[in-house]
Amino acid sequence: MAEFVTVAKTGEIPAGEGRVVEAGGRQIALFNVDGEFHALDNTCLHRGGPLGEGELAGKVVTCPWHGWTYDVSTGEVTFNPTVRVEKLQVRVEGDSVQVAI
């Protein structure tokens, strides 16, 4: 069974932005899409770029290294939905954003 760990406060990540957070010894890309939080493995499948440092447009993040794009709500690569990074379960408790590890 997954354990939820607090990784941020809701006010720390403005809508339309993402951050790299740590939980359970791993780096996670956490995004705020109009008040809804999404968490992905932080490692781009192309060359390992940090997805949490990428630019978010709507629900699509662009890896800052080589431009691969991912749907943060599913983890899917936008140009090939059969390929995806791990999506983690997120919940908000009060003002705490928690991720299942």
N, C-alpha and C positions, 0 to 999 in steps of 0.2 A: 504494500500500500504506500502511495506517495505521501511525503511529508511536505507541508507548505512552509516556506521560509520567507520572511519579510525581506524584500530587496530594495525598497524605496518607499517614499511617501508620495501620495498622489500629486502634490504640488511641486515636486522636484523635477517632474518631466512634463513640460508644457505640451498641449495638443499640437500634433504635427512634428514632434521630435522623438528621438530615441536616445538611449544611453546604454553603455556597457555596465552591467552589474555582475556581482559574483554571488554564487550560491552553491553550496555543496562542493566547493573546490573547483567549480567550472565557471567560465565566462558565458554570460547570457546577454543577448541583445533584447532590450525592453523598449517597446514603442507605445506611444499614446496616440491613438487614432480617434480624434474627436471625443475624448474621455473614456474610450475603451482601450484597455491595455492588452498587449500581445507580447509574447516572449518566444524567441527563437534561439537555437544554438547560435553563438556569435561568429562561427567560422564559415565563410563563403566556401562553397564547394569547388570553385574554380581554382583559386590559389591561396585560400586561407585568410582572406581579408576580413577585417573586423566589421561585421554588418551593423553593429550598434553605433558605429561612427559614420554610417552612410546617411545620405539625404533621403528623407521620407517625403513622398508626394502621395497624398491620399493614403492608401494602404500598401503602397509599393515602396520598398527601400532599394536604393542603388548602392552596391558595394563600392566603397571609395577607392579601391585598388584598380579594378578593371571593368567596372560598369555592369556586372551581372545584376539582374533585378529579381526581387523576391516579393511575393505577396505575404505580408506579415500576418495575415489572418489564417494562412494555411501552411506557410513555409515553402510553398511551391516556387520553383524558378518560373518566371512569367513566360518565357519563351519555350518551356518544355515542362508542363505540369506533372510529368511522370517522375521528375527529379525534384527532391525537396530536402531542406534542412529540417532537423527535429523541431517541432513546435511543442512548447511546454504549456501546461495548464496554468492559468492565472486567475486569481481572485482578489477582490478588494474587500478588506475588512476595516471599516472606519476610514482612516486616511492612509492605511498601509496597503501597499501592493505586494502580494505574495505570489510566489512561483512554486509549483510542485517539483520536487527533486526526488 
